[in-house]
């Protein structure tokens, strides 16, 4: 049975992991997000209480 012969499949496995670990990460990390998050202030926003007319 040819499926049990590891000679060709092991080389394919090693080469594919080589591609995944050396070529693809720099390409993926080179992309930037079109909407960069804006820094937020550490101050809490001032909230006002609601004045209900019936209460």
N, C-alpha and C positions, 0 to 999 in steps of 0.2 A: 504494500500500500504506500503510495507516494506521500500521503499526508504525514506519515510517521518519520519521514526523513527530514531532520532538522537543518540540513545543510543549506538549501536555498532560502528557507523561511527565516532562519536566524539572521542571515545577512540583510534581508529585507527589513526585519524588525530593528536591527541596529541602525541601518541607514535612515529609516523613517524617524526614529527617536533623535538621531543626529540632526535631521532637518527641523524637527519640532523644537529642539532645545537650543539650536544655534542660529537658525535663520529667521524663524517666525517671531520670537519675542522682541527683537529690535524693531521689526516692522509694525507689530501691534502697539508697542509703547511709543512709537513716533507719532501716532495719531493724537490730536488734541480735541478736546470737547468744544463744540461751537459756543456753548453757554458756560463760561467759567463762573464758578460761584463767587459772589461778591462777599467781601469780609463784613461780618456783622459786628456791631458795637457790643460791648459787654454790659452796657447800661440797660436796665429794664425799662421798657416803654411805660410812660405814665398812663395809667388807666383811670377813667373817671367812672363814678357810679351812675347808674341809670335812675332817673327820677320819674317814677311812674305817676301819672296824674290821679289814679284811683287808689293809690296806696298811702 
